[in-house]
């Protein structure tokens, strides 16, 4: 069963190049370091346990006289996975640099924020350079499609805005023309009434 004592001792030994210890080995180390509470070991107890297992490992070497890497065969539980040396492992900065490089090679200028957005979808480990290039290319294509969709949406929104504005202008112009026509008709009626009054006045004078 996993506990703080075993995990800490295993990690320290692994960093020093030692691995492959069994449950019994860790139990012996706990007894040797007088650690009764495996979930609350002291630093001194951990150091004693690490030293105990290191000496035990050296003792195994002196008996079978084999190299360290051949001696410490990890069990299923204690085995620590080692990275596949044929794999390509990239940091976030390296991914961003590659995205920028490939984009520039394709004649695409990207902002820093765009580069970060693109690298989010790109993994950090690849089996080959071909897989890496393909992943970056696919990410760039996806970004380009998203960018195109966003630009098309912007254009459509602008077109709708222009159409609404023109319709409003037509409505306003039509309203103004109607008002002008009504004003002219009222003025004409007013003049006509005034001429009629004048005509009557002259008619009275002549009579």
C-alpha positions as CSV (number, residue, x, y, z in Angstrom):
1,X,0.0,0.0,0.0
2,X,1.3,3.4,-0.9
3,X,2.3,5.7,2.0
4,X,4.3,8.9,2.5
5,X,7.4,7.0,3.7
6,X,7.6,4.7,0.7
7,X,6.8,7.4,-1.8
8,X,9.5,9.8,-0.4
9,X,12.2,7.2,-0.1
10,X,11.4,5.8,-3.6
11,X,11.6,9.3,-5.1
12,X,14.9,10.2,-3.4
13,X,16.5,6.9,-4.5
14,X,15.2,7.3,-8.1
15,X,16.8,10.8,-8.3
16,X,20.1,9.2,-7.2
17,X,19.9,6.4,-9.8
18,X,18.5,3.6,-7.6
19,X,15.3,1.8,-8.4
20,X,13.8,-1.7,-8.4
21,X,13.2,-2.1,-4.6
22,X,10.4,-4.3,-3.4
23,X,7.8,-3.8,-0.7
24,X,9.9,-5.9,1.7
25,X,12.9,-3.6,1.0
26,X,10.9,-0.6,2.0
27,X,9.5,-2.4,5.1
28,X,13.1,-3.3,6.1
29,X,14.1,0.3,5.6
30,X,11.3,1.6,7.8
31,X,12.3,-0.8,10.6
32,X,15.9,0.1,10.2
33,X,15.1,3.8,10.4
34,X,12.7,3.2,13.4
35,X,9.8,4.8,11.5
36,X,6.6,3.6,13.1
37,X,4.3,6.2,11.4
38,X,4.7,5.6,7.7
39,X,2.4,8.5,6.8
40,X,4.3,11.0,9.0
41,X,8.1,10.2,8.7
42,X,10.7,12.7,9.8
43,X,13.5,13.9,7.5
44,X,16.0,12.0,9.5
45,X,14.1,8.8,9.2
46,X,13.8,9.3,5.5
47,X,17.5,9.9,5.2
48,X,18.4,6.8,7.2
49,X,16.0,4.7,5.1
50,X,17.6,6.0,1.8
51,X,21.1,5.3,3.1
52,X,20.0,1.8,4.2
53,X,18.6,0.9,0.8
54,X,21.6,2.4,-1.0
55,X,24.0,0.2,1.0
56,X,21.7,-2.8,0.3
57,X,21.9,-2.0,-3.4
58,X,25.7,-1.8,-3.3
59,X,25.8,-5.1,-1.4
60,X,23.8,-6.7,-4.2
61,X,26.3,-5.4,-6.7
62,X,29.3,-6.7,-4.9
63,X,27.7,-10.2,-4.8
64,X,26.6,-10.5,-8.4
65,X,29.1,-8.1,-9.9
66,X,26.8,-6.6,-12.5
67,X,26.3,-3.0,-13.7
68,X,23.8,-0.9,-11.9
69,X,21.4,-0.6,-14.8
70,X,21.3,-4.4,-15.1
71,X,21.0,-5.0,-11.4
72,X,18.0,-2.9,-10.4
73,X,15.2,-4.5,-12.4
74,X,12.0,-2.8,-11.2
75,X,9.0,-4.8,-10.1
76,X,5.6,-4.0,-11.5
77,X,4.7,-1.8,-8.6
78,X,8.0,0.1,-8.1
79,X,9.0,0.5,-11.8
80,X,9.6,4.1,-12.8
81,X,8.8,4.8,-16.5
82,X,11.7,6.0,-18.5
83,X,11.2,8.4,-21.4
84,X,11.5,6.9,-24.9
85,X,14.7,8.5,-26.2
86,X,13.3,8.3,-29.8
87,X,10.4,10.6,-28.8
88,X,10.4,14.4,-29.3
89,X,9.5,16.3,-26.1
90,X,8.9,20.0,-26.4
91,X,8.4,22.8,-23.9
92,X,5.7,25.4,-24.3
93,X,8.3,27.9,-25.5
94,X,9.7,25.4,-28.1
95,X,6.2,24.8,-29.5
96,X,5.6,28.5,-29.8
97,X,8.9,29.0,-31.6
98,X,8.1,26.2,-34.1
99,X,4.6,27.5,-34.7
100,X,6.0,30.9,-35.5
101,X,8.7,29.5,-37.7
102,X,6.4,27.3,-39.8
103,X,3.8,30.1,-40.1
104,X,6.4,32.6,-41.3
105,X,7.7,30.0,-43.8
106,X,4.1,29.8,-45.2
107,X,3.9,33.7,-45.3
108,X,1.6,34.0,-42.3
109,X,2.2,36.7,-39.7
110,X,0.9,35.8,-36.3
111,X,0.5,37.8,-33.2
112,X,1.9,36.5,-29.9
113,X,-1.6,35.9,-28.6
114,X,-2.4,33.9,-31.8
115,X,0.7,31.7,-31.3
116,X,-0.2,30.9,-27.7
117,X,-3.8,30.1,-28.8
118,X,-2.5,27.7,-31.5
119,X,-0.1,25.9,-29.2
120,X,-2.8,25.0,-26.7
121,X,-4.1,22.3,-29.1
122,X,-0.6,20.9,-29.8
123,X,0.7,18.0,-27.7
124,X,4.1,18.2,-26.0
125,X,5.4,14.7,-27.0
126,X,5.7,13.2,-30.5
127,X,7.0,10.0,-31.9
128,X,8.7,11.6,-34.8
129,X,9.5,15.0,-36.5
130,X,6.9,14.1,-39.1
131,X,4.1,13.8,-36.5
132,X,5.2,17.1,-34.9
133,X,5.1,19.0,-38.3
134,X,1.7,17.5,-39.1
135,X,0.3,18.5,-35.7
136,X,1.5,22.1,-36.1
137,X,0.2,22.2,-39.7
138,X,-3.2,21.0,-38.6
139,X,-3.3,23.5,-35.8
140,X,-2.5,26.3,-38.2
141,X,-5.1,25.2,-40.7
142,X,-7.7,25.0,-37.9
143,X,-6.7,28.5,-36.7
144,X,-7.0,29.8,-40.3
145,X,-10.5,28.4,-40.7
146,X,-11.6,29.9,-37.4
147,X,-10.1,33.2,-38.4
148,X,-11.9,33.1,-41.7
149,X,-15.2,32.3,-40.1
150,X,-14.8,35.2,-37.6
151,X,-13.9,37.6,-40.5
152,X,-16.9,36.4,-42.5
153,X,-19.2,36.9,-39.5
154,X,-17.8,40.4,-39.1
155,X,-18.4,41.3,-42.7
156,X,-22.0,40.0,-42.5
157,X,-22.6,42.0,-39.4
158,X,-21.2,45.1,-41.1
159,X,-23.4,44.4,-44.2
160,X,-26.5,44.1,-42.0
161,X,-25.6,47.3,-40.3
162,X,-25.2,49.1,-43.6
163,X,-28.5,47.8,-44.9
164,X,-30.3,48.9,-41.7
165,X,-28.7,52.3,-42.0
166,X,-29.8,52.7,-45.7
167,X,-33.3,51.6,-44.8
168,X,-33.5,54.1,-42.0
169,X,-32.2,56.8,-44.4
170,X,-34.8,55.9,-47.0
171,X,-37.5,56.1,-44.3
172,X,-36.2,59.4,-43.1
173,X,-36.0,60.8,-46.6
174,X,-39.4,59.6,-47.5
175,X,-40.8,61.1,-44.3
176,X,-39.1,64.5,-45.1
177,X,-40.4,64.5,-48.7
178,X,-43.9,63.8,-47.4
179,X,-43.6,66.7,-45.0
180,X,-42.3,69.0,-47.7
181,X,-45.2,68.0,-50.1
182,X,-47.7,68.6,-47.4
183,X,-46.3,72.0,-46.6
184,X,-46.3,73.0,-50.2
185,X,-49.9,71.9,-50.7
186,X,-50.9,73.9,-47.6
187,X,-49.1,76.9,-48.9
188,X,-50.8,76.6,-52.2
189,X,-54.2,76.4,-50.6
190,X,-53.3,79.4,-48.5
191,X,-52.3,81.5,-51.6
192,X,-55.4,80.3,-53.4
193,X,-57.6,81.5,-50.5
194,X,-55.8,84.8,-50.4
195,X,-56.3,85.3,-54.2
196,X,-60.0,84.5,-53.8
197,X,-60.3,87.1,-51.1
198,X,-58.6,89.7,-53.2
199,X,-60.8,88.9,-56.2
200,X,-63.9,89.5,-54.1
201,X,-62.5,92.8,-52.8
202,X,-61.8,94.0,-56.3
203,X,-65.2,92.9,-57.4
204,X,-66.8,95.0,-54.7
205,X,-64.8,98.1,-55.7
206,X,-65.7,97.8,-59.4
207,X,-69.3,97.4,-58.5
